[in-house]
Structure formats: C-alpha cells, structure tokens
Amino acid sequence: MHDPSKLIVAIVAIMAITYSIRTYISAAFPRRRDRGDKESITTAADARLSRLEQAVDAIALEIERISEGQRFTTKLLSERAQQKNNAVAELPTHTPT
C-alpha cells in the first residue's frame, strides 16, 4: 500500500469493524454494576460524554482547516500552472518564412 489514501481507508475500515464488534459484545454481555451507585455513574458518564463531544468538535474543526488549506494550495498550484502555460504559449517563435 504505497498510496496514503488507501492506507487511511484501510485504517478507518479496521477501526469501524473493531468498534462494531466491541459494541455488539458490550450489548450482548452487559457489565454488572452496583445498582445503588447509579447516580454517580450517570454523572460520570455525562461528563465523559461531554468531553468526548468537545474533542470530536475540535477534531472536526481542525479537519475543516486542513481541508481549506488543501483547497487553497490546489487552487494556487493550478493558477500557477495555468499562468506558466499561458506564458509559454505567448513566447515568440523565430521560424523563417
């Protein structure tokens, strides 16, 4: 796998499969917890979920910034190549007539 995009797709696929299997197993075999301490577990879970949401939002923002930078770079490179092609096309030719 020499293509980075193929590697990224493979890693994401492996992570998705692993997450799916983990979710299935955790649903099939729930952990036994003390029923009396349910309030503190809910509060801790809410705090963790809140931190996770903030982290995902931050990651999404960074990915959007990276994408915008990539679009900008691609635009600059294509404009530069187009200007170079135009400059080459406008060069005078010295052919005898």
Secondary structure as the mmCIF struct_conf table of DSSP 4:
data_model
#
loop_
_struct_conf.conf_type_id
_struct_conf.id
_struct_conf.beg_label_comp_id
_struct_conf.beg_label_asym_id
_struct_conf.beg_label_seq_id
_struct_conf.end_label_comp_id
_struct_conf.end_label_asym_id
_struct_conf.end_label_seq_id
HELX_RH_AL_P HELX_RH_AL_P1 PRO A 4 ALA A 28
BEND BEND1 PHE A 29 PHE A 29
HELX_LH_PP_P HELX_LH_PP_P1 PRO A 30 ARG A 32
BEND BEND2 ARG A 35 ARG A 35
TURN_TY1_P TURN_TY1_P1 GLY A 36 ASP A 37
HELX_RH_AL_P HELX_RH_AL_P2 LYS A 38 ALA A 89
TURN_TY1_P TURN_TY1_P2 GLU A 90 GLU A 90
BEND BEND3 LEU A 91 LEU A 91
HELX_LH_PP_P HELX_LH_PP_P2 PRO A 92 THR A 93
#
